[in-house]
Each structure stands twice: as structure tokens, then as C-alpha cells.
Amino acid sequence: MAAVYSRRASVKPIPSPDFEPPVAAAATRWPGALAALVAIAVASLALSRVPVLRAADLALVDAGFAFLARHAPLPARDGIVVVGLDEATLAATAAPVALMHATLARVFTALAAARPRAVGVDIILPDRSYDAIVPGGDQALAAGLLALRHAAPLVIALSTRADDTLRPVYAPFLAAAGGGALALLPVDDDGRVRRYDDRFGADGEAVPTFTGELAGALGVTPRRGLLQYALGDGFDYVPLQRVQALADAGRTDELARQFGDRIVLVGAVLPHDDRLLQPVPLAHWDPDRAAPGVLVHAQALRTMLADAIVRPLPAAAAFALALAAALSWCIDGIVRRAAALAIIVAGAVAAGLVALRAGIELPVGDILRAGTLAFVLRSALDLARARLDRARLRALFGGYVSPGVLGEIVAGRLDTTGGRRRTLAFLFADVREFTALSEQTAPEDVLRLLNRYFEAVAPAIHAQDGTIDNFRGDGLMAVFGAPNEVANPATAAIAAARAMFRALAVLNRTLATEGVAPLAIGVTLALGDAVVGNVGSKERYNYTALGDAANVAARLQDVAKSTGYPLVATAALVAAATGAAADGWTALGTFELRGHAPVAAVGAHAGA
């Protein structure tokens, strides 16, 4: 027997797990890579139509506006002031809105006297005469509207019923105001109002809108797009009853100071009436994102006056950005791809914030999806190919190396550095009287018998995480503790040896039924330090364990034959074993081994 533990299979170990073989070659080289990139970019854009992903994209936009509104707001210099119909005004008036003719008339007249730049009335005016209930109310309200119209551009809001038909306004009021416009803003799929669009016609044609008409009256052409919620810091309001009180007190100077040359929007600021969900809170007095409609119109008008409508990036540019994010597909190595994905995420978010503040809606969601898809799909493809490579390696070399060695090779954990010292247990096994058996039996039968024997005893070794170094004729050599570490190599070696005898007994019973003589084996064990690692050149490696214990285990075969014990081990190995493995041994004495100093040996019978 050889005195060296040596891996005979010339197998180069698979590199460590962060190595990726030339995976998906067709998909990572042109034109395959280009096809993958285009497919990922197209898929990322198409997925934006999926409701849940569209909602996620809108949430990203909202988060961007919320961040900018808090940390980098744009200054607003439009002079918009809101006059609010609040609960206190309703309580003081002691009348429903439909019968507040006198109050509204007084407020409108006072505002007209203050000479504002423009006035928008977002209070739904009565659709009929209530003179029978409020005598003279119709005339007073019409006069107030007429005074406003003469003092400044005036737009009154028109609303729709539940069936989307126009809710009429009493003709004298409409005539006094010079007409009205729809107080509508489009609602996104998640129920929030974020953008301006005037295409509410039956066939998608543009119609006059409350905000658009006010912007036009102020010399600004309204544009469609996202409202700029980073513009300004929201709104306060002046209670409607406060305006009436100033007018009743003759405080024309105060009225002029508050409303002169200002854009005035009059509307309800009631807690549960005409509320629209927003990306950010608009009311200074209420942190709720469901803002009064008049404030949403105020933010829309503010956006138009500042020429700050946020416009979407052209489709071609959006596709180009998604394609750029998908380039991470071409990066080898999951760690490097993960780093690239992190950079894509950080870059897309940062660029999205900068663009949003500059009035451009960057498709952050599309970019993130493209980068994520590239990472996930390429990593999945690499993993699939790596598994195929490992499966192919197992299929090719599974019969040439022990499962423990193959597992370490496939997992990339095989220690190939060399020079690492470990305490190992070595096992040698020989078939007794094999020479005589070979002389009396046809070579083909001998080969078949040996293979049956090895098939019977090899699992006993592997079950204890042992590694079979080689099969040499009728013998085998195994090691415990490398490359797979075991808790106690000595205990594992003894357990494997005893299991080999049990497996041989089962085989012998089968052979007896076939008329074949039983086999007898001798197993010897030794424990000691050894150095493990690769020996050879880059073209051909042998994974080897070098140590004196290998020599001792081989020489103990002579002791086993001379003493008649089928299982012989060094006393040092048995002393290192634990539990039942240390029991059932008989001291045999000290033996002079060929080419070695005397060694104390112990023996055990096959059933011990």
C-alpha cells in the first residue's frame, strides 16, 4: 500500500461561489446581449401599465414631491390668497350655502372694492331663485358678482352631477359672472389628483376649466402635466366671515392690503366637503393629504403662473434610460451586479428628484424595474447554468471521487492552497487470500466480485464523511478529516470500519446463496498530523494528504495478519476516540513496523 493519501482524479476544483463561469454565453454576447437589453427595457416600460406597478410609480412621484416640499421647495411669488368658507362662517351665518346670498354678495362687493388681480369662485352657486325664501337675495348676489366682474377677471366654478351631466347655475348669476368653467381635475387610478388636463369632452376634446380660464385671464397659457408640489409651502386662508366683518366695519384699507392686486380664490374649506387626495398636504392648518378642492385649484394655478408644470420625459428618452439601466445585464459576478443595481437605484432616485424639481417627470419606476429585471434575470440565468455545470461535473466525475470531495469541489470550498496541517485518521482495508482467489477465478468474475465488495463497504466510509483515496486491486485507502472536517476523525474512522464489517457480513450471506466463498478483510487505522493541499502543476493537480500516519496505517496490515485480528488500530487512535468507538479493544503490544519506530497497537474482532 502507498504511504501517501493522494487524490488520483485529475479534477481542477470549481472556483469559489462568487466566480461565475462563462454563463449564458449566447445571452451575454452580441447580438444576444443586445436582444436581452431591448427585451428588458421594453418589459420595464410595459409593466408600468400593470395597476399595482403604476400605483408604485405614482407613490415614487409622491415621495419625491414630499421630499422636495420639505427639503428643497421652490419659492412661490404669485400672490394667491384663499378666502375660505369654513365651519365658523356657516355657524355665524346660520344658513345653508344655497341661502347665503347676502353674505356672499357682501363679500364679493368688498373684494371688488379691494381691486384684486383676478378672482375665482369655487363655491357652487344656486341653480334656481330663492327670492321666495330670501327676498332680494338674487339681486344682491347678482350685483356682487357683477361688481367683481367689473373690478377684475372673474371665473366661477361649474360642477357636474353624479351622472357627469353639468349642474346648472341660475341664469342671472351666470350672466352676471360672464359665464363659468368646469372645476374639474383628472383623478389618477389611486384616487389622487396630481395633474392638470382639460380634456373632459365627450370625445376627449378640451373644455374650459376653472383653473385654465383663470390662468388664461392672467395671460398664461395652461399646459397639461403634473402639478409642481414642490412649489410654495401650501396655503393659509382668510375666513369668509372675516372678509364680511372687515367690510361691515368699513376697513377698506385692510381689505386692500390683504386682497389688492392679489389673486383671490373663494371656496369651501370644510372638513368633509370637496376634499381631493394629494401627494403632499396643502393646508397649513390640516396635515391631511385630502385637501380642500379650492387649495388644489390654487396649487394648479400657482404651477401654471410659474410655468412649472412637470412634463413627462419623451418616450424615446424613457426607453433609452431603461436600456441604460438594463446594461447591468452585461456585468459578470453577482456581487458586482448587486453593486451596479445599488448604484442604479441611488442614481435613479437622485436624478428623479433633480428632474422633478426642474419640471421633468423622470420614469424612475421604469429605470428601477429595468435594473432589477436585469439583475434578477441574469442572476437566475447564471444560477441555472451554474447548476447545469455542477450537475455535469457530478455526472462526469461522481464515480471518480468520493461524495465529500466532489461536494467540496462543486461548492468551491476545496482547500487548494497547500500547507494546511490537520489531524487525520487513515484507514486501509485488504481482502484476505485475494491472491489465491485470483488464481482460481476468472479475471472477469474477480472484477465483478471486487466491485460488489467495494459497493458494499464504500457507503460505510462515506456515511462517516470519510473520503476514499483510491481502490488498488483488492485494497482501498480512506481518510477522515479532509477535505470534509469531522468532529473526531478517530471516532469516525472506527465507526466506518465496524460498519464495513457489517456490510461485508450482509454481502457474504448473499454470496453464500450463490455458492461463492465468503470474503474476509483486514482493516487498519492510524491517527496523526498530515498536510493537505494540491500537488502538481496547473494542468494536473493531485489533492494530497502527506503524513506519517498514512505509513503507520499501511504497515499495520502486517500486524493484523500476524495477530489474526481483522481490525487493528494504533493505541493513540483509540485513545482519541470517544463513546462506544473506544470500547471493545484488546491491547496487542508494541510492534516494530517496517521502516518505522515501534508502535503500540490494539485489536478488535469484526463484531466488536
N, C-alpha and C positions, 0 to 999 in steps of 0.2 A: 504494500500500500504506500501511496505517496505521503510525504510528511508535510505537505503544504495544502491548505484549503484554497482552492482556486476555481473561480467561475469560468467554466470552459466555453460557455456560449459567447461568441464574439458579438455582443449586442451593445451598441452605444446607447447610454441612457437617454431617455427623453428629457429635454431641458425642463427647468423648473416651471411651475404653473403659469407664471406671468409671461413665459415665452409663448408666442403663437406661431405655429408652423405656417407655411405658405397656404393660408386658409382661403377657401373660396377664390381660387386663382382667377377663374373666369369673371367673377363679380368684382374683383379688385384691380383689374387691369382694363385699360381702354380696349374696346368700347363698352365692356361690361360695366365698369365703374360709372361711366357717363350715364348709361341706362338706369343704373341704380339711383344715381343722384337725381335725375329728372323724375323718376318714379316717386322718390321720397318727397321732392318738392311739390309735385302735383298732388300727392296724397295729403300732405300737410295743409294745402290750400283747400282741398275738397272737404277735409274733416271739419273745417270751420263752419260748414253748413249743418253739422250734427248739433241738435239743440243743446245738449249738455256741454259740448265744447264751445259752442257760440256763447253760452252763458258764462263759461270760464274766461273767454276772451274779453267779454264785457266787464267781468269782475276785475280783470287786469287793468283795463282802462280806468275803472272807478278807483282802484288802488293808486294808480298813477296820479289822478286828479286829487285824491285825498292827500297824497304825499306833497304834491306841489302846492296845494292850498295852504298846507301847514308850514312848509319849509321854504318854498320859493314862489310866493304869489306874485302875480303881475299887477302893477298898480292900475286902478280904475279912476278915470278923471271925467266921467260922463255926466255927473251931476244928477243922477237918478234919485228921486225921493219917493217913498211909498206912503200913501195915505191909506191906513188900514181900518176896515170895518171890523171891529173886534167885539168881544162879548160885553165889554163895558159900554160901548156905544149902543148896542142893542138894548141893554138894560136901561140906559138913560133915556132912550127914545121910547121904550115901551110899545114898540110896534114892529111887525114883521117887515122885512126888506121891501116887499111889494107895496107897503103903505108908507114908506119913508120919504114921500115926495118932498115934504117941506124941508127935512134935514138935508137931503141931497141937493135940493135947489139952493139952500143957503150955502152949502159947502162949495158948490160949483160956482156960484156968484163970487164967493170970496177968493177962490183960486183964480178966477178970471181977472179979478182986480189986482192980483199979485203979479200978473204978466209972466207966466211960465213959458218955456220954450216950446213945450208940447205936453198934451195931456192924453192919457189912455185910461178909459173907464172900464175896468174888468168886473163890474157889478151888473148882473143880468137885470135889465130894466123891464118893467111890467109889459105884458103883451096885450093889455086892454086898459080901458079907462076905469079908474076907481073914484071918479068925482062923486059918485053917489055915496061913497064912504068917507072920502076926504075931499070935501068941496074945495075947488080951486087948486087942488094938488096938481092936476095935469098941466094947467097953465104955468104954475110956478116951476115945475120941473122942466118943462119945455123951455121956459125963459132962461133957466140956469144953464141948460145945455147950449142954448143959442149964444149966451154970453161967453161961455168957454170957447165955442167955435170961433167967435169973432176975436177973441183975445190970443188964441194960439191954435196950431193944428190939433184937431181932436179926433180920436178914434174910439168908438165904443165897441165892446166885445159882443159878438153874437155867439150863441151856443146851439147845440144840437140836442135833440131828444134821444131817448134810448134806442129808437129805430134809425138813428143817424139823419133824420129829417131836421131841417132848420127850425129852430124855435123862434117864432116871430116876435118882433118888438112893436109896441103900439106906434102906429104910423106917425103921429105928431112928434113923438120923441125921436124917432129915426130921422124924420125930416129936419128937426132942429139940430141934430148932431151932424147932419150931412151924410148919413149912411153909417154902416158898420162893417166889421170884418170878423171872420171866424177866429175865436180864441182857441185854436187847436194846435197841438204839437204832437208829432208822432211818438208812439209808445213802443219801446223795444220789446222783444219777446219775454224778457224777465219782468215786464211791468214798469220799467223805469223810463223816464223822459230824459234823453241826453242830447237830442239833436233838433235842428230846425229843418223843416221841409214843408213846402206849401202845396204839395201835390195831393190834394184831397178831393179832386174832382172825380166824377163817376168813372171816367176813363183814365184816371191818373193825371189829369191836367192840373195846372197851377190855379189856385184860387186866392183871393185876397185874405190875408191872415192878420190878426191883431198886431202881432209883433212886426210883421213885414210892412204893414201900412204905416206904423209908427216910424220905422226906420226910413221908409221912403219919404215920409213927411219931413224928416230931419236931413234929407239929402244923401242918404246912404242906400245903396242897392243891396238888398238882403241876399245872402248866399246860403246854400244848403251845406249842412255838415254838422259835426259835433259842436255843442256849445263849449266855450272855454271856461271850465270851472275853476281854473287857477287864476282867473281874472277877478280882482277885488277880493274882499273878505266877507261877502254876504251883505245882508241888509238889516237895518232897523226900520221902524215905521212910526209915522205920526198918527195917533188915533184920530179917527174921523170926528169924534166929538170934540177933540182939541181944536181942530180947524173951525168948527162951528162956534166954539166958545170964544176963540180969538175974533171971529167975525162979529159975534154978538157984542163983544167988548170994544169993538172999533179999533182993534190992534192991527191996522193996515201995515204999519211998519214991520211988525213981527211976521205977518203973512208974507210980505215982500222979501224979508230976509230969508225965510225958510223956503219959499217957492218961486221967487223971482228968478227968471232965466234958468229954471231947473226943469228937468223932465219929470213930470208927475204921473205916477200910476196909482189909480184908485181901485182898491179891490178888497175882498174879504180875507181876513187873517184869522178866521175862526178855527178852533182846534180840530173839528171833524168835518169841515166843508171844503170841497175843491182842493184836495191835497194830492200832490204828484210826487212819486218817489224820485229821488235824485242821487247822484253819485256822492255828493257831499252835502252837509247841512247848509242851508242858505239863510236861515233866520237866526239872528243873534240871540233872540230870546227863547229859542227852542232848538235843542241839539238833534231833534228828529230829522231824518233824511226825507221824510214825507213833508215837503214844503208846500205852503200855500201857492196856488196857481199863479197869483199875481207876482210872486217872487221869481217863479220860473220864467215868466214873460220878461221880468226885469233883467234876469241874467241873460236871456236870449238877446234882448235889446242891447244890453251892455256889450255883449260879444260882437254884435253887428257894428255898433258905433266904433269899437276899437279895431275893426277889421281883423278879428281874432278867431273867426270860425275855423275849427280844426278840420282839415280836409284829409281824406284817406290817401294813402300813398297809391300812385298808379299801379295797376295790376302787374305790369311788366316789372316794375321795381320790386314789388312784393314777392314776385316769383324769384327774382334774382337773389333777394335776401334769403329766401327759403333754400334756394340752391346753394348759397354760400354756407348756410348752417349745415346742410347735408354733407358738405365736404368732409366732415369728421368721419364719414364712412371710410375714407381712404387712409385713416390713421391706424397703424398696426399697434396692437397691445391694448388690453382693456384699461390699464391704468392710464395710459396716455389719452385714450379716447374719453375716459371719465374726466380727466383734467380739461380736455378740449370742450366737453359738454358743460362743465362748470364755467369755463370762460364764455361760452356762447350764452348761457343763462344770464350771467352777470352783465355781459356786454349788451344783450338784447334789452334787459330791464333798464340799464343806464341810458342806452340810446333812445329807448322808448320814452323815458322821462324828458330827456332833452328835446326830442322831436315834439312831444305833446305840448311842451311849454312854447315851442316855436310855431305851433299851429299845424302839425303834421301828425296824423294818426298812423304810427308805425305798427305793422302787423306783428306785434310781439308774440302773440299766441302762435301764429304760423311759424315764426322763427324757432320758438321753443319746441314746437311739435316736430319740425324738420330735424333739429339737432337730436331730440330724444328718439325719434324713429331711426335715425342713422345709427345712434349708439345701440339701441335695443336690437335692431335687425342685424347689424354687423356682428354684434357680440353673440347673438343667437346662432348666426351662421358659423362663426368661428367655433363656438362650442359644439355645434353639430359635427363640424369637420374634425375637431379635436377628438370627439368621441369615436368617430369613424376611424381615425388614425389609431387611437388606443385599441379599439376593437380589432383592427387589422393586425396590430402588434401582438395582441393576445393570441389571435388565431395563428400567426406565423411562428411565435416563439413560446407559446404556452407549454408546449411539450418539451422544451429545451432547458427551461429554467424553473425553479421552484416558484409556487404562487407568491411567496413573500418577496422574492427578488423581483419577479415580474411586476407585482403591485408597486414596489418602490420605484422601479424604472418608469412605469406608466405614470405614476403620480409625480415624477420628477424629484423624488426625495432621496434617491440613491446617493450615498456618500462616495464621491469620486475624487475627493481631494487628496486622499492618501495620508498615511502617517498618524491616523487616529487609533489610539490604543483602547482596547476593550477587553473585558474578561469574558471569555467564550468557553462553551463546552463543546467538545468534539466527540462524535460518535462514529465508530467503524463497525461494519457488520459483514461477516463472511458466511457463505454456505459451506457446511462441513461435508467432507468427502466429495467435493464437487469434481475433482479431477477424475475420480473413479466413475462418477456418474457420466461425465463427458465421454469417457472411453466406451461405455456400454450403451449409449443412447445416440440416436441420430442427431446431427447438429440442429436440424430444424426443430426437433422435439425439445432439445435443450433450450433453444432460444425461446420457444413458446412457454416452457416451464419457468424460465427465469423471468420472463415478462409477467407471468401470473404472480410470481412471488413478489416482484417489485410493486406491482399494482396493489398487492395486499398490504405491504408494510409501509409504502410511501405515505399514505394518508395518516398513519400514526405519527409520523415525523411532522408533517405539515400541520396537524392538529395542535401541536405544541409550538407553533411558529418557528419550527426548525427549517433549515434550508439544506436541501440535498445538493452537495457539491458535484458529485458525479457517480455514475454507475460504471464500475470497472470489472468486467467479467461477471463473477458471482458476488462481488462485493459492492458496498456503497459507503460513501462518506457523507456525513451531515454535520452541520454546525448550528449551535443555538446561541443567539445574541447578536447576530449580524446577518444581513443588514437590518432585520427587524429586531428591535430591542425587546427583551423579555425581562420580567421582574427578577427571575432567578434562573440563570441558564442551567445550573446543575440540576435543579428540580425538574425543569422542562426536559432535559436530556434523559433522566431516569424514567420519567413518565412516558416518554416516547419509546424508550427501549422496552419497557414492560408491555406497552400496547402493541409493539411489533411482535412479541412472542404470542400474545393473544390472537392477533390477526393470523399469525402463522399456524396456530392450532386450528383455526377455522379452515384455512386452506388445506391443511393436511387431512382433515376429515373428508373434504371434497375429493382430494386426490385418492384417498383410500377407496372411495366408491368407484373410482375409475381404474383401480388396480395399479396405481402409481405409488411407489415407495415414498414415505413421508420425508420432508426436508428438515434438516437441523441447522441451526445457525449459531454463531457466536457473536456477541455484541460487546464492545469495549468502549469505555468512556474515560475522558480526562478533561480537567479544567485548568485554565491558565490564561495569562495575558497574551493577546495577539494584536497585531497591527493590521487594519483593514484599509483597503483602497484599491485604486486601479493600478495595474502594472501593464506596461506595454506602450504602444505608440498611439497616435491619434487615429490611425487607420484600424487598429485592432487592440481592444482592451481585454484584459482579464481582471475581473473583480476578485481580489485575493485577500485571504487572511493568513498571515505569517506568524507562527508562534511555536514554542517548544511543546505545548500541549498536544498539537497535532501529531508530533512524533511519538509522544508517550502513548496516545490512544492507539496508534497503529501497532506499536511494539507489544501492547498488552494482549494482542491476539495470541501471541506465543504463550502467555500466562494462562489464558482461557483454555487453550488446548491441553496444556500440561496439567492443569488442576482439574479439568473436567467440568468447570463451572461455565454455563452458557452466557452468563452476564458477569463481566468483570469491570471494575472501575477503580480509579485511584482513591485512596482513603481521603485525600484532600477534597475531591469532588463530592463524596458522600457527606463529609463534614460540612460542606457549604449548602447542602440540600436541606429543605425544610419539610415538616409534615410527614406523611406516610412514605415519601420518597426516601427518607433517611432510615427507614426500618427494613428488617429482613436481610441484613448484610452479614457476612462472615469474614472475619479478618483472615487473610491468606498469608500475610507476612510481607517481607521486603524482597524485591526481585531485582536482579541485575538485568537490565534491558540492553539490547544490542545498541552500542554506540551512545549509551546514556547512563547517567548516575542511577543508583538503586532507587526504586520507587515502592512505597507501601501500597499494597493492593487489597481490595476486598472483593468478595464474590457473592453471587446470589443465584438461586435456581430460577428457572423460567417462570414458575408460578408464584415466586415471592413478590 
